Amino acid sequence: MGRDTVKEIVRGILVDYPQARDNDLVLIFIYLRDEMGLEMPELSTRHLNNSSICESVRRERQKIQNKEKVLLPSSPHIRQKRRITEEDWRRWSIYSKLPDNREAQ
């Protein structure tokens, strides 16, 4: 893991893999693969159920999306399930397309 915090790593994954914004399992898989070097044959239920790693990743995704209101899920169903308002999503969606936006980096 090294120099980056879990939050910085999660933010990077959410930027690089938009599908991870909608699905914590995808987010955790990418985290374990990219940050811990685990490949699919090595990846087991034990890794996915490791409460300390998986919970930290999920919690940081929540903070980024719910408190900072950035890198929000693209699926309307997921947004509704996570109680992200349409107004918040539109605000982020419009802001993230501005050419001078550095927030997602």
FIMITI-576087 format. One record per residue: residue number from 1; x, y negated, z negated of N, C-alpha, C in turn; chain; residue in one letter. Coordinates in nm, 2 decimals. Example, Ala and Ser with C-alpha at 12.3 -4.5 7.8 and 13.67 -1.06 7.14 Angstrom:
<node seq="1" n_c1="1.32" n_c2="0.57" n_c3="-0.78" ca_c1="1.23" ca_c2="0.45" ca_c3="-0.78" c_c1="1.32" c_c2="0.33" c_c3="-0.78" mol="A" type="a"/>
<node seq="2" n_c1="1.28" n_c2="0.22" n_c3="-0.71" ca_c1="1.37" ca_c2="0.11" ca_c3="-0.71" c_c1="1.29" c_c2="0.00" c_c3="-0.79" mol="A" type="s"/>
//
This chain:
<node seq="1" n_c1="0.08" n_c2="0.12" n_c3="0.00" ca_c1="0.00" ca_c2="0.00" ca_c3="0.00" c_c1="0.09" c_c2="-0.12" c_c3="0.00" mol="A" type="m"/>
<node seq="2" n_c1="0.18" n_c2="-0.13" n_c3="-0.09" ca_c1="0.28" ca_c2="-0.24" ca_c3="-0.08" c_c1="0.23" c_c2="-0.38" c_c3="-0.12" mol="A" type="g"/>
<node seq="3" n_c1="0.26" n_c2="-0.47" n_c3="-0.03" ca_c1="0.24" ca_c2="-0.61" ca_c3="-0.07" c_c1="0.10" c_c2="-0.67" c_c3="-0.06" mol="A" type="r"/>
<node seq="4" n_c1="0.01" n_c2="-0.61" n_c3="0.02" ca_c1="-0.12" ca_c2="-0.66" ca_c3="0.04" c_c1="-0.21" c_c2="-0.61" c_c3="-0.08" mol="A" type="d"/>
<node seq="5" n_c1="-0.30" n_c2="-0.69" n_c3="-0.12" ca_c1="-0.40" ca_c2="-0.65" ca_c3="-0.22" c_c1="-0.51" c_c2="-0.57" c_c3="-0.15" mol="A" type="t"/>
<node seq="6" n_c1="-0.59" n_c2="-0.49" n_c3="-0.23" ca_c1="-0.70" ca_c2="-0.42" ca_c3="-0.17" c_c1="-0.79" c_c2="-0.51" c_c3="-0.10" mol="A" type="v"/>
<node seq="7" n_c1="-0.82" n_c2="-0.63" n_c3="-0.15" ca_c1="-0.91" ca_c2="-0.73" ca_c3="-0.08" c_c1="-0.85" c_c2="-0.77" c_c3="0.05" mol="A" type="k"/>
<node seq="8" n_c1="-0.72" n_c2="-0.80" n_c3="0.06" ca_c1="-0.66" ca_c2="-0.84" ca_c3="0.19" c_c1="-0.67" c_c2="-0.72" c_c3="0.29" mol="A" type="e"/>
<node seq="9" n_c1="-0.65" n_c2="-0.60" n_c3="0.24" ca_c1="-0.65" ca_c2="-0.49" ca_c3="0.33" c_c1="-0.80" c_c2="-0.46" c_c3="0.38" mol="A" type="i"/>
<node seq="10" n_c1="-0.89" n_c2="-0.47" n_c3="0.29" ca_c1="-1.03" ca_c2="-0.45" ca_c3="0.33" c_c1="-1.08" c_c2="-0.56" c_c3="0.42" mol="A" type="v"/>
<node seq="11" n_c1="-1.04" n_c2="-0.68" n_c3="0.40" ca_c1="-1.07" ca_c2="-0.79" ca_c3="0.49" c_c1="-1.02" c_c2="-0.76" c_c3="0.63" mol="A" type="r"/>
<node seq="12" n_c1="-0.89" n_c2="-0.72" n_c3="0.64" ca_c1="-0.83" ca_c2="-0.69" ca_c3="0.77" c_c1="-0.91" c_c2="-0.57" c_c3="0.84" mol="A" type="g"/>
<node seq="13" n_c1="-0.95" n_c2="-0.47" n_c3="0.76" ca_c1="-1.03" ca_c2="-0.37" ca_c3="0.83" c_c1="-1.16" c_c2="-0.42" c_c3="0.88" mol="A" type="i"/>
<node seq="14" n_c1="-1.23" n_c2="-0.50" n_c3="0.80" ca_c1="-1.36" ca_c2="-0.56" ca_c3="0.84" c_c1="-1.34" c_c2="-0.64" c_c3="0.96" mol="A" type="l"/>
<node seq="15" n_c1="-1.23" n_c2="-0.71" n_c3="0.98" ca_c1="-1.21" ca_c2="-0.79" ca_c3="1.10" c_c1="-1.18" c_c2="-0.70" c_c3="1.22" mol="A" type="v"/>
<node seq="16" n_c1="-1.09" n_c2="-0.60" n_c3="1.20" ca_c1="-1.05" ca_c2="-0.52" ca_c3="1.31" c_c1="-1.15" c_c2="-0.41" c_c3="1.35" mol="A" type="d"/>
<node seq="17" n_c1="-1.23" n_c2="-0.37" n_c3="1.26" ca_c1="-1.33" ca_c2="-0.26" ca_c3="1.28" c_c1="-1.47" c_c2="-0.30" c_c3="1.24" mol="A" type="y"/>
<node seq="18" n_c1="-1.54" n_c2="-0.38" n_c3="1.32" ca_c1="-1.67" ca_c2="-0.43" ca_c3="1.29" c_c1="-1.77" c_c2="-0.32" c_c3="1.24" mol="A" type="p"/>
<node seq="19" n_c1="-1.76" n_c2="-0.20" n_c3="1.29" ca_c1="-1.84" ca_c2="-0.09" ca_c3="1.24" c_c1="-1.83" c_c2="-0.06" c_c3="1.09" mol="A" type="q"/>
<node seq="20" n_c1="-1.71" n_c2="-0.09" n_c3="1.04" ca_c1="-1.69" ca_c2="-0.07" ca_c3="0.89" c_c1="-1.77" c_c2="-0.17" c_c3="0.81" mol="A" type="a"/>
<node seq="21" n_c1="-1.82" n_c2="-0.28" n_c3="0.87" ca_c1="-1.90" ca_c2="-0.37" ca_c3="0.79" c_c1="-2.04" c_c2="-0.31" c_c3="0.76" mol="A" type="r"/>
<node seq="22" n_c1="-2.08" n_c2="-0.22" n_c3="0.83" ca_c1="-2.21" ca_c2="-0.16" ca_c3="0.81" c_c1="-2.21" c_c2="-0.03" c_c3="0.73" mol="A" type="d"/>
<node seq="23" n_c1="-2.09" n_c2="0.03" n_c3="0.72" ca_c1="-2.08" ca_c2="0.17" ca_c3="0.67" c_c1="-1.96" c_c2="0.18" c_c3="0.58" mol="A" type="n"/>
<node seq="24" n_c1="-1.98" n_c2="0.20" n_c3="0.45" ca_c1="-1.87" ca_c2="0.21" ca_c3="0.35" c_c1="-1.79" c_c2="0.34" c_c3="0.38" mol="A" type="d"/>
<node seq="25" n_c1="-1.85" n_c2="0.44" n_c3="0.42" ca_c1="-1.78" ca_c2="0.57" ca_c3="0.45" c_c1="-1.68" c_c2="0.54" c_c3="0.56" mol="A" type="l"/>
<node seq="26" n_c1="-1.71" n_c2="0.47" n_c3="0.67" ca_c1="-1.62" ca_c2="0.44" ca_c3="0.77" c_c1="-1.51" c_c2="0.35" c_c3="0.72" mol="A" type="v"/>
<node seq="27" n_c1="-1.55" n_c2="0.25" n_c3="0.64" ca_c1="-1.45" ca_c2="0.16" ca_c3="0.58" c_c1="-1.35" c_c2="0.24" c_c3="0.49" mol="A" type="l"/>
<node seq="28" n_c1="-1.40" n_c2="0.33" n_c3="0.41" ca_c1="-1.31" ca_c2="0.41" ca_c3="0.32" c_c1="-1.22" c_c2="0.50" c_c3="0.41" mol="A" type="i"/>
<node seq="29" n_c1="-1.28" n_c2="0.56" n_c3="0.51" ca_c1="-1.20" ca_c2="0.65" ca_c3="0.60" c_c1="-1.08" c_c2="0.58" c_c3="0.66" mol="A" type="f"/>
<node seq="30" n_c1="-1.11" n_c2="0.46" n_c3="0.71" ca_c1="-1.01" ca_c2="0.38" ca_c3="0.78" c_c1="-0.90" c_c2="0.34" c_c3="0.68" mol="A" type="i"/>
<node seq="31" n_c1="-0.95" n_c2="0.30" n_c3="0.56" ca_c1="-0.85" ca_c2="0.26" ca_c3="0.45" c_c1="-0.76" c_c2="0.38" c_c3="0.42" mol="A" type="y"/>
<node seq="32" n_c1="-0.82" n_c2="0.50" n_c3="0.39" ca_c1="-0.74" ca_c2="0.61" ca_c3="0.36" c_c1="-0.64" c_c2="0.65" c_c3="0.47" mol="A" type="l"/>
<node seq="33" n_c1="-0.69" n_c2="0.64" n_c3="0.60" ca_c1="-0.61" ca_c2="0.67" ca_c3="0.71" c_c1="-0.50" c_c2="0.57" c_c3="0.73" mol="A" type="r"/>
<node seq="34" n_c1="-0.53" n_c2="0.45" n_c3="0.73" ca_c1="-0.43" ca_c2="0.34" ca_c3="0.76" c_c1="-0.34" c_c2="0.31" c_c3="0.65" mol="A" type="d"/>
<node seq="35" n_c1="-0.39" n_c2="0.31" n_c3="0.53" ca_c1="-0.31" ca_c2="0.26" ca_c3="0.41" c_c1="-0.25" c_c2="0.38" c_c3="0.34" mol="A" type="e"/>
<node seq="36" n_c1="-0.31" n_c2="0.49" n_c3="0.34" ca_c1="-0.25" ca_c2="0.61" ca_c3="0.27" c_c1="-0.19" c_c2="0.71" c_c3="0.36" mol="A" type="m"/>
<node seq="37" n_c1="-0.21" n_c2="0.69" n_c3="0.49" ca_c1="-0.15" ca_c2="0.78" ca_c3="0.59" c_c1="-0.22" c_c2="0.92" c_c3="0.60" mol="A" type="g"/>
<node seq="38" n_c1="-0.34" n_c2="0.93" n_c3="0.56" ca_c1="-0.41" ca_c2="1.05" ca_c3="0.56" c_c1="-0.48" c_c2="1.07" c_c3="0.70" mol="A" type="l"/>
<node seq="39" n_c1="-0.46" n_c2="1.18" n_c3="0.76" ca_c1="-0.52" ca_c2="1.21" ca_c3="0.89" c_c1="-0.64" c_c2="1.30" c_c3="0.86" mol="A" type="e"/>
<node seq="40" n_c1="-0.72" n_c2="1.32" n_c3="0.96" ca_c1="-0.85" ca_c2="1.39" ca_c3="0.94" c_c1="-0.83" c_c2="1.53" c_c3="0.88" mol="A" type="m"/>
<node seq="41" n_c1="-0.73" n_c2="1.61" n_c3="0.93" ca_c1="-0.72" ca_c2="1.75" ca_c3="0.86" c_c1="-0.68" c_c2="1.74" c_c3="0.71" mol="A" type="p"/>
<node seq="42" n_c1="-0.61" n_c2="1.63" n_c3="0.67" ca_c1="-0.58" ca_c2="1.62" ca_c3="0.53" c_c1="-0.69" c_c2="1.55" c_c3="0.45" mol="A" type="e"/>
<node seq="43" n_c1="-0.78" n_c2="1.48" n_c3="0.52" ca_c1="-0.88" ca_c2="1.41" ca_c3="0.45" c_c1="-0.99" c_c2="1.51" c_c3="0.40" mol="A" type="l"/>
<node seq="44" n_c1="-1.01" n_c2="1.51" n_c3="0.27" ca_c1="-1.10" ca_c2="1.60" ca_c3="0.22" c_c1="-1.20" c_c2="1.53" c_c3="0.13" mol="A" type="s"/>
<node seq="45" n_c1="-1.30" n_c2="1.60" n_c3="0.09" ca_c1="-1.40" ca_c2="1.54" ca_c3="0.00" c_c1="-1.34" c_c2="1.48" c_c3="-0.12" mol="A" type="t"/>
<node seq="46" n_c1="-1.23" n_c2="1.55" n_c3="-0.17" ca_c1="-1.16" ca_c2="1.50" ca_c3="-0.29" c_c1="-1.11" c_c2="1.36" c_c3="-0.27" mol="A" type="r"/>
<node seq="47" n_c1="-1.06" n_c2="1.33" n_c3="-0.15" ca_c1="-1.01" ca_c2="1.19" ca_c3="-0.12" c_c1="-1.13" c_c2="1.10" c_c3="-0.11" mol="A" type="h"/>
<node seq="48" n_c1="-1.23" n_c2="1.14" n_c3="-0.05" ca_c1="-1.35" ca_c2="1.05" ca_c3="-0.03" c_c1="-1.42" c_c2="1.02" c_c3="-0.16" mol="A" type="l"/>
<node seq="49" n_c1="-1.41" n_c2="1.12" n_c3="-0.25" ca_c1="-1.48" ca_c2="1.10" ca_c3="-0.38" c_c1="-1.39" c_c2="1.05" c_c3="-0.49" mol="A" type="n"/>
<node seq="50" n_c1="-1.27" n_c2="1.01" n_c3="-0.45" ca_c1="-1.17" ca_c2="0.95" ca_c3="-0.55" c_c1="-1.23" c_c2="0.82" c_c3="-0.59" mol="A" type="n"/>
<node seq="51" n_c1="-1.29" n_c2="0.82" n_c3="-0.71" ca_c1="-1.37" ca_c2="0.70" ca_c3="-0.75" c_c1="-1.29" c_c2="0.57" c_c3="-0.76" mol="A" type="s"/>
<node seq="52" n_c1="-1.16" n_c2="0.58" n_c3="-0.80" ca_c1="-1.08" ca_c2="0.46" ca_c3="-0.82" c_c1="-1.05" c_c2="0.39" c_c3="-0.68" mol="A" type="s"/>
<node seq="53" n_c1="-1.01" n_c2="0.47" n_c3="-0.58" ca_c1="-0.98" ca_c2="0.41" ca_c3="-0.45" c_c1="-1.10" c_c2="0.37" c_c3="-0.38" mol="A" type="i"/>
<node seq="54" n_c1="-1.20" n_c2="0.46" n_c3="-0.37" ca_c1="-1.32" ca_c2="0.44" ca_c3="-0.29" c_c1="-1.40" c_c2="0.33" c_c3="-0.35" mol="A" type="c"/>
<node seq="55" n_c1="-1.41" n_c2="0.32" n_c3="-0.48" ca_c1="-1.49" ca_c2="0.22" ca_c3="-0.55" c_c1="-1.43" c_c2="0.08" c_c3="-0.53" mol="A" type="e"/>
<node seq="56" n_c1="-1.29" n_c2="0.08" n_c3="-0.54" ca_c1="-1.22" ca_c2="-0.05" ca_c3="-0.52" c_c1="-1.25" c_c2="-0.10" c_c3="-0.38" mol="A" type="s"/>
<node seq="57" n_c1="-1.24" n_c2="-0.02" n_c3="-0.28" ca_c1="-1.26" ca_c2="-0.06" ca_c3="-0.14" c_c1="-1.41" c_c2="-0.11" c_c3="-0.13" mol="A" type="v"/>
<node seq="58" n_c1="-1.50" n_c2="-0.03" n_c3="-0.18" ca_c1="-1.64" ca_c2="-0.07" ca_c3="-0.16" c_c1="-1.67" c_c2="-0.20" c_c3="-0.24" mol="A" type="r"/>
<node seq="59" n_c1="-1.61" n_c2="-0.22" n_c3="-0.35" ca_c1="-1.64" ca_c2="-0.34" ca_c3="-0.43" c_c1="-1.58" c_c2="-0.46" c_c3="-0.36" mol="A" type="r"/>
<node seq="60" n_c1="-1.46" n_c2="-0.45" n_c3="-0.30" ca_c1="-1.40" ca_c2="-0.56" ca_c3="-0.23" c_c1="-1.49" c_c2="-0.60" c_c3="-0.11" mol="A" type="e"/>
<node seq="61" n_c1="-1.54" n_c2="-0.50" n_c3="-0.04" ca_c1="-1.63" ca_c2="-0.52" ca_c3="0.08" c_c1="-1.75" c_c2="-0.60" c_c3="0.03" mol="A" type="r"/>
<node seq="62" n_c1="-1.81" n_c2="-0.56" n_c3="-0.09" ca_c1="-1.92" ca_c2="-0.63" ca_c3="-0.14" c_c1="-1.89" c_c2="-0.78" c_c3="-0.17" mol="A" type="q"/>
<node seq="63" n_c1="-1.77" n_c2="-0.80" n_c3="-0.23" ca_c1="-1.73" ca_c2="-0.94" ca_c3="-0.27" c_c1="-1.72" c_c2="-1.02" c_c3="-0.14" mol="A" type="k"/>
<node seq="64" n_c1="-1.65" n_c2="-0.97" n_c3="-0.04" ca_c1="-1.63" ca_c2="-1.04" ca_c3="0.08" c_c1="-1.76" c_c2="-1.07" c_c3="0.15" mol="A" type="i"/>
<node seq="65" n_c1="-1.85" n_c2="-0.98" n_c3="0.16" ca_c1="-1.98" ca_c2="-1.00" ca_c3="0.23" c_c1="-2.08" c_c2="-1.07" c_c3="0.14" mol="A" type="q"/>
<node seq="66" n_c1="-2.09" n_c2="-1.04" n_c3="0.02" ca_c1="-2.20" ca_c2="-1.10" ca_c3="-0.07" c_c1="-2.16" c_c2="-1.24" c_c3="-0.13" mol="A" type="n"/>
<node seq="67" n_c1="-2.04" n_c2="-1.25" n_c3="-0.17" ca_c1="-2.00" ca_c2="-1.38" ca_c3="-0.24" c_c1="-1.95" c_c2="-1.48" c_c3="-0.13" mol="A" type="k"/>
<node seq="68" n_c1="-1.86" n_c2="-1.43" n_c3="-0.05" ca_c1="-1.80" ca_c2="-1.52" ca_c3="0.05" c_c1="-1.89" c_c2="-1.54" c_c3="0.18" mol="A" type="e"/>
<node seq="69" n_c1="-1.98" n_c2="-1.45" n_c3="0.19" ca_c1="-2.08" ca_c2="-1.46" ca_c3="0.31" c_c1="-2.01" c_c2="-1.46" c_c3="0.44" mol="A" type="k"/>
<node seq="70" n_c1="-1.90" n_c2="-1.37" n_c3="0.45" ca_c1="-1.83" ca_c2="-1.36" ca_c3="0.58" c_c1="-1.82" c_c2="-1.21" c_c3="0.62" mol="A" type="v"/>
<node seq="71" n_c1="-1.79" n_c2="-1.18" n_c3="0.74" ca_c1="-1.78" ca_c2="-1.05" ca_c3="0.80" c_c1="-1.90" c_c2="-0.96" c_c3="0.76" mol="A" type="l"/>
<node seq="72" n_c1="-2.01" n_c2="-1.02" n_c3="0.78" ca_c1="-2.14" ca_c2="-0.95" ca_c3="0.74" c_c1="-2.17" c_c2="-0.84" c_c3="0.84" mol="A" type="l"/>
<node seq="73" n_c1="-2.26" n_c2="-0.74" n_c3="0.79" ca_c1="-2.30" ca_c2="-0.63" ca_c3="0.88" c_c1="-2.37" c_c2="-0.68" c_c3="1.00" mol="A" type="p"/>
<node seq="74" n_c1="-2.35" n_c2="-0.61" n_c3="1.11" ca_c1="-2.42" ca_c2="-0.65" ca_c3="1.23" c_c1="-2.56" c_c2="-0.58" c_c3="1.24" mol="A" type="s"/>
<node seq="75" n_c1="-2.58" n_c2="-0.48" n_c3="1.17" ca_c1="-2.71" ca_c2="-0.41" ca_c3="1.18" c_c1="-2.82" c_c2="-0.48" c_c3="1.09" mol="A" type="s"/>
<node seq="76" n_c1="-2.93" n_c2="-0.51" n_c3="1.15" ca_c1="-3.04" ca_c2="-0.58" ca_c3="1.07" c_c1="-3.09" c_c2="-0.49" c_c3="0.96" mol="A" type="p"/>
<node seq="77" n_c1="-3.09" n_c2="-0.36" n_c3="0.98" ca_c1="-3.13" ca_c2="-0.26" ca_c3="0.88" c_c1="-3.04" c_c2="-0.26" c_c3="0.76" mol="A" type="h"/>
<node seq="78" n_c1="-2.91" n_c2="-0.27" n_c3="0.78" ca_c1="-2.81" ca_c2="-0.27" ca_c3="0.68" c_c1="-2.82" c_c2="-0.40" c_c3="0.60" mol="A" type="i"/>
<node seq="79" n_c1="-2.83" n_c2="-0.51" n_c3="0.68" ca_c1="-2.84" ca_c2="-0.64" ca_c3="0.61" c_c1="-2.96" c_c2="-0.65" c_c3="0.52" mol="A" type="r"/>
<node seq="80" n_c1="-3.07" n_c2="-0.59" n_c3="0.57" ca_c1="-3.19" ca_c2="-0.59" ca_c3="0.48" c_c1="-3.17" c_c2="-0.50" c_c3="0.36" mol="A" type="q"/>
<node seq="81" n_c1="-3.11" n_c2="-0.39" n_c3="0.38" ca_c1="-3.08" ca_c2="-0.30" ca_c3="0.27" c_c1="-2.99" c_c2="-0.36" c_c3="0.16" mol="A" type="k"/>
<node seq="82" n_c1="-2.90" n_c2="-0.44" n_c3="0.21" ca_c1="-2.80" ca_c2="-0.51" ca_c3="0.12" c_c1="-2.85" c_c2="-0.65" c_c3="0.08" mol="A" type="r"/>
<node seq="83" n_c1="-2.97" n_c2="-0.68" n_c3="0.12" ca_c1="-3.04" ca_c2="-0.81" ca_c3="0.08" c_c1="-2.96" c_c2="-0.93" c_c3="0.13" mol="A" type="r"/>
<node seq="84" n_c1="-2.90" n_c2="-0.92" n_c3="0.25" ca_c1="-2.84" ca_c2="-1.03" ca_c3="0.31" c_c1="-2.94" c_c2="-1.11" c_c3="0.39" mol="A" type="i"/>
<node seq="85" n_c1="-2.96" n_c2="-1.23" n_c3="0.37" ca_c1="-3.07" ca_c2="-1.30" ca_c3="0.43" c_c1="-3.03" c_c2="-1.33" c_c3="0.58" mol="A" type="t"/>
<node seq="86" n_c1="-3.13" n_c2="-1.34" n_c3="0.66" ca_c1="-3.11" ca_c2="-1.38" ca_c3="0.80" c_c1="-3.04" c_c2="-1.51" c_c3="0.81" mol="A" type="e"/>
<node seq="87" n_c1="-3.07" n_c2="-1.60" n_c3="0.73" ca_c1="-3.01" ca_c2="-1.74" ca_c3="0.73" c_c1="-2.86" c_c2="-1.73" c_c3="0.71" mol="A" type="e"/>
<node seq="88" n_c1="-2.82" n_c2="-1.65" n_c3="0.61" ca_c1="-2.68" ca_c2="-1.63" ca_c3="0.58" c_c1="-2.61" c_c2="-1.56" c_c3="0.70" mol="A" type="d"/>
<node seq="89" n_c1="-2.67" n_c2="-1.46" n_c3="0.76" ca_c1="-2.61" ca_c2="-1.39" ca_c3="0.87" c_c1="-2.60" c_c2="-1.49" c_c3="0.99" mol="A" type="w"/>
<node seq="90" n_c1="-2.70" n_c2="-1.57" n_c3="1.02" ca_c1="-2.69" ca_c2="-1.66" ca_c3="1.13" c_c1="-2.58" c_c2="-1.77" c_c3="1.10" mol="A" type="r"/>
<node seq="91" n_c1="-2.58" n_c2="-1.82" n_c3="0.98" ca_c1="-2.47" ca_c2="-1.92" ca_c3="0.95" c_c1="-2.33" c_c2="-1.86" c_c3="0.97" mol="A" type="r"/>
<node seq="92" n_c1="-2.31" n_c2="-1.74" n_c3="0.92" ca_c1="-2.18" ca_c2="-1.68" ca_c3="0.94" c_c1="-2.15" c_c2="-1.65" c_c3="1.09" mol="A" type="w"/>
<node seq="93" n_c1="-2.25" n_c2="-1.60" n_c3="1.16" ca_c1="-2.24" ca_c2="-1.56" ca_c3="1.30" c_c1="-2.21" c_c2="-1.68" c_c3="1.38" mol="A" type="s"/>
<node seq="94" n_c1="-2.27" n_c2="-1.79" n_c3="1.36" ca_c1="-2.24" ca_c2="-1.91" ca_c3="1.43" c_c1="-2.10" c_c2="-1.97" c_c3="1.40" mol="A" type="i"/>
<node seq="95" n_c1="-2.07" n_c2="-1.97" n_c3="1.27" ca_c1="-1.94" ca_c2="-2.02" ca_c3="1.22" c_c1="-1.83" c_c2="-1.94" c_c3="1.27" mol="A" type="y"/>
<node seq="96" n_c1="-1.84" n_c2="-1.80" n_c3="1.28" ca_c1="-1.73" ca_c2="-1.72" ca_c3="1.32" c_c1="-1.70" c_c2="-1.73" c_c3="1.47" mol="A" type="s"/>
<node seq="97" n_c1="-1.79" n_c2="-1.79" n_c3="1.54" ca_c1="-1.77" ca_c2="-1.80" ca_c3="1.69" c_c1="-1.70" c_c2="-1.93" c_c3="1.72" mol="A" type="k"/>
<node seq="98" n_c1="-1.68" n_c2="-2.02" n_c3="1.63" ca_c1="-1.62" ca_c2="-2.15" ca_c3="1.65" c_c1="-1.47" c_c2="-2.13" c_c3="1.68" mol="A" type="l"/>
<node seq="99" n_c1="-1.42" n_c2="-2.20" n_c3="1.78" ca_c1="-1.28" ca_c2="-2.17" ca_c3="1.83" c_c1="-1.17" c_c2="-2.20" c_c3="1.72" mol="A" type="p"/>
<node seq="100" n_c1="-1.20" n_c2="-2.29" n_c3="1.63" ca_c1="-1.10" ca_c2="-2.33" ca_c3="1.52" c_c1="-1.12" c_c2="-2.24" c_c3="1.39" mol="A" type="d"/>
<node seq="101" n_c1="-1.20" n_c2="-2.14" n_c3="1.40" ca_c1="-1.23" ca_c2="-2.06" ca_c3="1.27" c_c1="-1.11" c_c2="-1.98" c_c3="1.24" mol="A" type="n"/>
<node seq="102" n_c1="-1.06" n_c2="-1.99" n_c3="1.12" ca_c1="-0.95" ca_c2="-1.91" ca_c3="1.07" c_c1="-0.99" c_c2="-1.82" c_c3="0.96" mol="A" type="r"/>
<node seq="103" n_c1="-1.12" n_c2="-1.82" n_c3="0.92" ca_c1="-1.17" ca_c2="-1.75" ca_c3="0.81" c_c1="-1.16" c_c2="-1.60" c_c3="0.82" mol="A" type="e"/>
<node seq="104" n_c1="-1.18" n_c2="-1.54" n_c3="0.93" ca_c1="-1.18" ca_c2="-1.40" ca_c3="0.95" c_c1="-1.04" c_c2="-1.35" c_c3="0.96" mol="A" type="a"/>
<node seq="105" n_c1="-0.94" n_c2="-1.43" n_c3="0.95" ca_c1="-0.80" ca_c2="-1.38" ca_c3="0.97" c_c1="-0.73" c_c2="-1.36" c_c3="0.84" mol="A" type="q"/>
//
